[in-house]
Amino acid sequence: MGTMSTKQLAREKRGRPSHREDLRQELLEAAKAVIAREGYEALSMRKLAEEIGVSSAAPYHHFADRRALLLAVAVDGYRTMFAQAFAGATRSDPHERLRFLLLNFLRFSTENRRTFGLMYESELVREGLAPEIQAEQDLGFRQMHTLVQEVCPELSDHERGIRMATMWCAVFGFALQSNRAMIRAPQPEPEPQVLAEAVVTQAMRLLES
């Protein structure tokens, strides 16, 4: 039997009853796939319905509008990223834990470029952070702040705050410019992973006394 096309599968699935939670998760997974493949700009409620073969009204039973759907995908992205970062929490050296957190952030930004764009560059953050985004970002900030306190306890709160902000600007700016293919280095240009590790090393030196 030949493989069914996406449209054929959609027609087969259209109208099938779905449990409420099952359908919500299915919609979320489909939205994540569209964004990873085409970017958040390409996502619409109608397109999402077409993707999984339900009526155009079905997504609105679980997400009030497109913005609510984008927020759900973004929050899922933050939680996935932080879950990966927490994997380094067992390391005893706070320097190593902080380095792991920053490198994980850069790795996530590279491997999930379009989702990262939704999380950090979309309408969800341009005109002030959505509360759901604020809550997730605060979680990451608190984790990083705790590690920075352990790395340089001798610094005053004021000085530590300045250095932490500068370090974060270097790492975050590198992530944005890498995703936009704006990094330029003398030839031969270092491999992306080598460059990312060097940027984190240099950025963490800002915490030294």
C-alpha positions in Angstrom: 0.0 0.0 0.0 1.4 3.4 -0.9 2.1 6.0 1.7 -0.8 8.4 2.2 -0.2 12.1 1.4 -0.5 14.7 4.2 -3.7 15.9 2.7 -5.1 12.4 2.5 -4.2 11.8 6.2 -5.8 15.1 7.1 -9.0 14.1 5.3 -8.9 10.8 7.2 -8.4 12.5 10.5 -10.9 15.3 9.9 -13.9 14.9 12.0 -12.5 12.1 14.2 -13.5 12.7 17.9 -10.5 13.6 20.1 -10.2 13.9 23.8 -9.8 17.4 24.9 -6.3 17.1 26.3 -5.2 14.9 23.4 -6.3 17.4 20.9 -4.6 20.3 22.7 -1.3 18.5 22.8 -1.7 17.4 19.2 -2.2 21.1 18.2 0.8 22.2 20.3 3.0 19.5 18.7 1.8 20.5 15.2 2.5 24.2 15.9 6.0 23.4 17.1 6.7 21.4 14.0 5.4 24.2 11.7 7.5 26.8 13.5 10.6 24.7 13.5 10.2 24.1 9.8 8.9 27.5 8.5 9.2 30.0 11.4 6.5 31.5 13.6 5.5 34.0 11.0 4.1 31.2 8.9 1.8 29.8 11.6 -1.9 30.5 11.4 -4.8 28.8 13.2 -6.2 27.7 9.8 -2.9 26.2 8.7 -2.6 24.4 12.1 -6.1 22.9 11.6 -5.0 21.8 8.1 -1.9 20.2 9.5 -3.7 17.8 11.7 -6.9 17.5 9.8 -9.5 19.2 12.0 -12.0 21.9 11.4 -10.8 25.5 11.3 -12.7 26.1 14.5 -11.2 23.3 16.5 -8.0 25.0 17.6 -10.0 27.8 19.2 -11.5 25.4 21.7 -8.0 25.1 23.2 -6.2 28.4 22.3 -8.1 31.7 22.3 -6.2 33.0 19.3 -2.9 32.8 17.5 -1.1 34.7 20.2 -2.2 32.2 22.8 -0.9 29.4 20.7 2.5 31.2 20.1 2.8 31.7 23.8 2.2 28.0 24.5 5.0 27.1 22.0 7.3 29.7 23.5 6.8 28.5 27.0 7.4 25.0 25.9 10.6 26.1 24.3 11.8 27.8 27.6 11.0 24.7 29.6 12.8 22.4 27.2 15.8 24.7 27.2 15.9 24.9 31.0 15.4 21.2 31.5 18.6 20.7 29.4 20.4 23.3 31.4 19.4 21.7 34.7 21.2 18.5 33.5 24.4 20.3 34.4 23.3 21.1 38.0 25.1 18.0 39.4 28.5 19.4 38.6 30.2 20.5 41.8 32.2 23.4 40.5 29.9 26.5 40.0 32.2 27.7 37.2 31.5 24.5 35.3 27.8 24.7 36.0 27.6 28.3 34.7 29.7 27.4 31.7 27.3 24.5 31.0 24.3 26.8 31.3 25.7 29.3 28.8 26.8 26.7 26.3 23.5 25.0 26.5 21.8 28.3 25.7 23.9 28.7 22.6 23.4 25.1 21.6 19.7 25.5 22.0 19.7 28.7 20.0 21.5 27.0 17.1 19.6 23.7 17.1 16.2 25.5 17.5 16.8 28.6 15.5 13.2 29.4 14.5 11.8 28.5 17.9 14.5 30.7 19.5 13.3 33.6 17.3 9.8 33.2 18.6 11.1 33.1 22.2 13.3 36.1 22.0 12.5 38.2 18.9 8.8 37.9 18.2 5.8 40.1 19.0 5.6 38.3 22.3 8.6 40.3 23.5 8.9 43.4 21.3 6.4 45.6 23.1 7.1 44.4 26.6 7.2 40.8 27.8 4.1 38.7 28.0 3.6 37.6 31.6 4.1 34.0 30.7 7.4 34.8 29.0 8.4 37.0 31.9 7.9 34.1 34.3 10.0 31.7 32.3 12.8 34.2 31.7 12.8 35.0 35.5 13.4 31.4 36.2 16.5 31.3 34.0 17.7 34.6 35.4 17.5 33.4 39.0 19.4 30.2 38.1 22.2 32.3 36.4 22.2 34.8 39.2 22.7 32.1 41.9 25.6 30.7 39.9 27.3 34.1 39.4 27.0 34.7 43.1 28.9 31.4 43.8 31.5 32.2 41.1 32.4 35.6 42.4 31.1 36.0 46.0 33.8 38.7 46.7 32.3 41.3 44.4 29.7 43.8 45.7 26.2 43.3 44.5 26.5 46.4 42.3 29.7 45.3 40.6 28.5 41.7 40.3 25.3 42.9 38.6 27.2 45.0 36.1 29.5 42.2 35.2 26.7 39.7 34.9 24.8 42.0 32.6 27.8 42.5 30.4 28.5 38.7 30.3 24.9 38.0 29.3 24.9 40.7 26.6 28.0 39.1 25.1 26.5 35.6 25.1 23.0 36.6 24.0 24.3 38.9 21.4 26.4 36.1 20.0 23.4 33.9 19.8 21.3 36.5 17.9 24.1 37.3 15.5 24.9 33.7 14.8 21.3 32.9 14.0 21.3 35.9 11.6 24.6 34.8 10.0 26.1 38.1 11.0 29.3 36.8 12.6 32.4 37.7 10.7 35.8 36.5 11.6 39.2 36.6 9.8 39.7 33.6 7.5 39.9 30.7 8.3 36.8 31.3 10.4 36.7 29.1 13.5 34.1 26.3 13.6 30.8 27.5 15.1 31.1 25.2 18.2 34.7 26.3 18.8 33.8 29.9 18.4 30.8 29.5 20.8 33.0 27.9 23.5 35.6 30.7 23.1 32.9 33.4 23.4 31.6 31.8 26.6 35.2 31.6 28.0 35.9 35.2 27.3 32.5 36.3 28.6 33.0 34.4 31.9 36.3 36.2 32.4 34.3 39.3 33.1 33.4 37.7 36.5 37.1 37.5 37.6 38.3 39.9 40.2 
